[in-house]
Amino acid sequence: MSLTITAQPSLNKVDQFIKAVMLTYPVSYKSRMAVLKRIFLDGTSFGWDAAGCPDLYYFGGLRSDMDFGDLDQQCQDVEAAMAGESCASMALHYAGRAVALKRQHADRELVSTYIDILAVEHTQGEDAPMNANLVDDFRIGENQLHSAPYLSMDKDWALAAEEVLTAARHGISVSLGMSSWRFNPETADNRLLHIHRLLTQYLDQLDGVTGTKAAEANRNQLADRLIDEVLAEEAIR
C-alpha cells in the first residue's frame, strides 16, 4: 500500500508541547491522547501559571527530535548475543528479539516522520474509546482540573482539556452501557458514575472559555437548514 501524505498542519502551543513530549518519551506517550490523559486525568494537580496554562515542569527537559539511543543499544546487545550463540533454540530466541527491536525502531521512525500530524490528530480512534481506560488513574478531587482557573484559563489549553474529557466521558458511557434501555444507575459502578458527573461539571465550566456548545448548536442549525432546503428542492421536482 502506497499513500502519499503531504499534509502540513499548523501547531499551536499545546500541539507543540505534545509533539515535544512524544519525541522525548516515545515509549510512554505514543499518541496525542496519551499526553492529554497524563496532564488532565492522571495523578495529582501540579497547578497553573499566571497565563492560565497548566504547570508541566514534571515532564522535564523536552527534545526537538526523536531519540533512538535505547533501541540502538539493545540492538547491539542482541547482535552480539546472536553472534556468539551456538544453541539453536537460544539463537531463535534472540532472532525473535531482534525482529521485535526492528519493529519498534520502524514504529518510532514513522512517528518521527509524521510527528506534526500525530501531535494534532487521533489516528487510532483514541477520541472515541470503547472503554473507561482513560480514567484508570483518575484521582477524584486531586486532578489538574479540580482547581483549574476556569475564568482565566488559556483557550488552547481549555480546548485540549475539553478534548480529553469528552473522550473519557464517552468511554465511561460505553463501558457502563448508559445508552441502553437496560442501564440501571443503581447497579452501575459508583466510581465511574461519579467520575462521569465530575467530567460533565468540568466540561460545563470549560465551555465558558471554549464556547463549544454554542458553536455546535450553530452547526446543527445550519445543518438542519441545509437539509430542509434539499428536501424542499426534492419536493418541487
PEMOBEL-V413694 format. One record per residue. N is the residue number from 0. SS is DSSP state (~ for helix, > for strand, _ for the rest). PSI is psi in whole degrees, -180 to 180 (none if undefined). OMEGA is omega in radians with two decimals (* if undefined). Layout:
BEGIN
N_SS_PSI_OMEGA ; N_SS_PSI_OMEGA
END
This chain:
BEGIN
0___128_-3.13 ; 1___117_3.11 ; 2___128_3.10 ; 3___117_-3.11 ; 4___113_-3.08 ; 5___0_-3.09 ; 6___138_3.10 ; 7___87_-3.09 ; 8___156_3.05 ; 9___127_-3.06 ; 10___126_3.03 ; 11___-174_-3.04 ; 12_~_-32_3.09 ; 13_~_-46_3.12 ; 14_~_-41_3.13 ; 15_~_-41_3.13 ; 16_~_-45_3.13 ; 17_~_-43_3.10 ; 18_~_-47_-3.11 ; 19_~_-39_3.12 ; 20_~_-44_-3.14 ; 21_~_-33_3.09 ; 22_~_-34_-3.07 ; 23_~_-37_-3.09 ; 24___67_-3.05 ; 25___-21_3.13 ; 26___-42_-3.07 ; 27___-33_-3.05 ; 28___95_-3.07 ; 29___0_-3.12 ; 30___165_3.07 ; 31_~_-44_-3.09 ; 32_~_-34_3.13 ; 33_~_-38_3.12 ; 34_~_-46_3.14 ; 35_~_-37_3.09 ; 36_~_-46_-3.12 ; 37_~_-39_-3.08 ; 38_~_-48_-2.95 ; 39_~_-19_-3.05 ; 40___-31_-3.07 ; 41_>_158_2.97 ; 42___-153_-3.10 ; 43___171_3.14 ; 44___134_3.08 ; 45___11_3.05 ; 46___-179_-3.09 ; 47_>_151_3.12 ; 48___180_-3.06 ; 49___-20_-3.12 ; 50___4_3.13 ; 51___24_3.10 ; 52___146_3.13 ; 53_>_143_3.09 ; 54___117_-3.01 ; 55___33_-3.08 ; 56_~_-26_-3.05 ; 57_~_-13_3.07 ; 58_~_-15_3.12 ; 59___-163_3.12 ; 60___135_-3.06 ; 61___148_-3.09 ; 62___163_3.06 ; 63___-1_3.07 ; 64___167_-3.08 ; 65___139_3.11 ; 66___125_3.11 ; 67___8_-3.03 ; 68_~_-43_-3.11 ; 69_~_-42_3.13 ; 70_~_-40_3.14 ; 71_~_-41_3.14 ; 72_~_-41_3.11 ; 73_~_-37_3.10 ; 74_~_-42_3.12 ; 75_~_-41_-3.14 ; 76_~_-42_-3.14 ; 77_~_-41_3.12 ; 78_~_-40_3.11 ; 79_~_-40_3.14 ; 80_~_-40_3.14 ; 81_~_-38_-3.11 ; 82_~_-32_-3.09 ; 83___10_-3.07 ; 84___129_3.13 ; 85___-17_3.13 ; 86___126_-3.07 ; 87_~_-43_-3.10 ; 88_~_-39_3.12 ; 89_~_-34_3.10 ; 90_~_-40_3.11 ; 91_~_-38_3.11 ; 92_~_-47_-3.14 ; 93_~_-33_3.10 ; 94_~_-41_3.09 ; 95_~_-40_3.11 ; 96_~_-39_3.14 ; 97_~_-41_3.11 ; 98_~_-42_3.13 ; 99_~_-41_3.14 ; 100_~_-40_3.09 ; 101_~_-39_3.13 ; 102_~_-44_3.10 ; 103_~_-40_-3.14 ; 104_~_-43_3.14 ; 105_~_-42_3.11 ; 106_~_-43_-3.11 ; 107_~_-35_3.08 ; 108_~_-40_3.13 ; 109_~_-44_3.11 ; 110_~_-44_-3.14 ; 111_~_-40_-3.11 ; 112_~_-40_-3.06 ; 113___30_-3.04 ; 114_~_-35_-3.13 ; 115_~_-38_3.11 ; 116_~_-45_-3.11 ; 117_~_-24_3.14 ; 118___-15_-3.12 ; 119___-16_-3.07 ; 120___153_2.99 ; 121___114_-2.99 ; 122___-6_-3.11 ; 123___32_3.08 ; 124___19_-3.12 ; 125_~_-23_-3.10 ; 126_~_-4_3.09 ; 127_~_64_-3.08 ; 128___153_-3.13 ; 129___13_3.12 ; 130___-179_-3.07 ; 131___26_-3.08 ; 132_~_-28_-3.11 ; 133_~_-21_-3.13 ; 134_~_20_3.12 ; 135___-38_-3.09 ; 136___19_-3.12 ; 137_>_131_3.12 ; 138___111_-3.11 ; 139___125_3.11 ; 140___-3_-3.09 ; 141___3_-3.10 ; 142___172_-3.04 ; 143___-30_-3.07 ; 144___-7_-3.13 ; 145___-36_-3.11 ; 146___30_-3.11 ; 147___146_3.10 ; 148___75_-2.99 ; 149_~_-32_-3.10 ; 150_~_-20_-3.09 ; 151_~_20_-3.08 ; 152___142_3.05 ; 153___134_-3.02 ; 154_~_-40_-3.14 ; 155_~_-42_3.13 ; 156_~_-33_3.08 ; 157_~_-42_3.12 ; 158_~_-38_3.11 ; 159_~_-42_3.10 ; 160_~_-43_3.12 ; 161_~_-38_-3.12 ; 162_~_-50_-3.09 ; 163_~_-33_3.11 ; 164_~_-40_3.11 ; 165_~_-43_3.12 ; 166_~_-44_-3.12 ; 167_~_-43_3.14 ; 168_~_-39_3.09 ; 169_~_-44_-3.14 ; 170_~_-40_3.10 ; 171_~_-44_-3.13 ; 172_~_-43_3.13 ; 173_~_-44_-3.12 ; 174_~_-40_-3.11 ; 175_~_-11_-3.10 ; 176___39_-3.03 ; 177___-19_3.14 ; 178___-6_-3.11 ; 179___148_3.11 ; 180___-16_3.11 ; 181___-9_-3.08 ; 182___131_3.13 ; 183___107_-3.11 ; 184___-23_-3.12 ; 185___-23_3.13 ; 186___-1_-3.12 ; 187___165_3.13 ; 188___115_-3.07 ; 189_~_-38_-3.13 ; 190_~_-46_-3.14 ; 191_~_-38_3.10 ; 192_~_-42_-3.14 ; 193_~_-43_3.12 ; 194_~_-40_3.11 ; 195_~_-44_3.12 ; 196_~_-41_3.13 ; 197_~_-45_3.14 ; 198_~_-37_3.09 ; 199_~_-41_3.10 ; 200_~_-44_3.11 ; 201_~_-43_-3.14 ; 202_~_-38_3.10 ; 203_~_-39_-3.14 ; 204_~_-37_3.10 ; 205_~_-32_-3.11 ; 206_~_-25_3.08 ; 207_~_-22_3.11 ; 208_~_-43_-3.02 ; 209_~_-31_-3.08 ; 210___25_-3.07 ; 211_~_-41_-3.10 ; 212_~_-43_3.13 ; 213_~_-41_3.13 ; 214_~_-41_3.13 ; 215_~_-38_3.11 ; 216_~_-41_3.11 ; 217_~_-41_3.12 ; 218_~_-40_3.14 ; 219_~_-40_3.10 ; 220_~_-43_3.11 ; 221_~_-43_3.14 ; 222_~_-43_3.12 ; 223_~_-40_-3.13 ; 224_~_-41_3.13 ; 225_~_-39_3.11 ; 226_~_-43_3.12 ; 227_~_-41_3.14 ; 228_~_-42_3.13 ; 229_~_-44_3.14 ; 230_~_-38_3.11 ; 231_~_-40_3.11 ; 232_~_-39_3.13 ; 233_~_-38_-3.13 ; 234_~_-37_3.13 ; 235_~_-38_-3.14 ; 236___none_*
END
